[in-house]
Amino acid sequence: MVLLKSNGEVVHWFDAFQRSGFDPRETLAQYTVREIQKGSQLLGLPKASDSVSKIKLPDVGKSSGMRVFVRLKDSRMKAYQIPVVEAVKLQPQDWLPLKWSDQECLVDAGSLRKWLQQLYPPGIMERTDPQTKEIFKINTVEGILSLVPAGSDGRQRYAVLSGVIHFGDEGADGFNYDGQIELVLTYTMDKPEVQAVRGVFEGTYPRFDRIHNRSYAFPLEAAFESLPR
């Protein structure tokens, strides 16, 4: 790497791969940063601030909705293990399938499709339309979930929503995957509208390795939190 002045004069250079005076305690990234800082000083550039901005999760403003955290536990590609976060705005009618029931009832997973369709690893690129090259979207969310009352603490009452969900995308090859969802729903003592949702999803996502001509199955995990209700 070569650092130049505006007139083309070389002020510093270093080889990011063949390090002289190698220190085994220093990573390649640390070495690169150190050398760039050295060049920056020679160029007379101001020292970069070390302050780190706070992470701000996506939101839906003053509306209600669902925040979904998704990650693919691919041991070969560590980047997919960092959660991707999506915030989905929901309308009052989108919450109706989760209204309180004194008895166990069944909920069609398709009625929750607006936020359940976020359960895929967004970094995966091989599921694309061969003609348009656009990524296939999840268009199938199926399954019958069980909504069961789970008691109260005198101030609020609770229910558990659970079951297996099956997913498919727009491709014509029958691609699909599934997983188990477990959600805890909170209600007031006197109203049927759900007030809060928290829970997790654990599934398996298949990936095809074109180089080795074989398929792999990786754990797909997600967490949910409703945005204020």
Summary of the structure (lengths in Angstrom):
residues: 229
radius of gyration: 24.7
end to end distance: 52.8
largest distance: 78.4
contacts: 573
relative contact order: 0.15
helix: 15%
strand: 44%
